[in-house]
Amino acid sequence: MASSSTYSNNTGVLVTKNSFEDIVEAATTILNVEVLVGVPSDTSDRPEHLAAQDENAITNAALAYIHDQGVPEAHIPQREFMRPGIADVLPEIQRRLESAMRAAMRGNALVAEQAMHQAGIIAQSGIRNRIDAGVPPPLSEYTLRRRAEKGRKGAQQELDLRAAGHAPGMEHAKPLVDTGEMRKSITYVLRSRRRRR
């Protein structure tokens, strides 16, 4: 006969002997999963039509890293967008992860996993929104000319404004957004922590 004994804990969840195994299983599952956000290196190849335009094309993962960290010797300034993008939405991410743990403590692994997916989507959106807002510094004239040669109207507008004496801006030609492929490649995955070993 199943016991109706309950155990108190600081989560406000009543744990019965009947539900203990479900809780252990759900909590173990959630604790062994991590949410990774960024550009996965194994799925970050640039589309064929873009790679064909540049025989030295690199992956979107490498591009994201280069732009996020900067390469001063190659005249590429740091435009950090990963950490600031996540920081913008961190309270919301934390709420979803707390929901995941509460669901796990109730023995509901499915709801916990859904909350972790929501946390990943929020983080992904935070990074993409940070890029959309424009990450300083504004583009160099060299980069603007290269974009204008490809027919990017915003780049030409920015060049014209600068030629008219306006200060460099990002309204018409945003850094990190040319074709939009790197931005689109920012995603999230749920991965087992055991895979890192």
Secondary structure, DSSP 8 states (H G I E B T S, - for coil): -----EE--TTS--EEHHHHHHHHHHHHHHHTEEEEEE--GGG----HHHHHH-TT---HHHHHHHHHH-BGGGTB-----HHHHHHHTHHHHHHHHHHHHHHHHTT-HHHHHHHHHHHHHHHHHHHHHHHHH--SS---HHHHHHHHHTT-HHHHHHHHHHHTT----SSSS-TT-SSSHHHHH-EEEEEEGGGG-
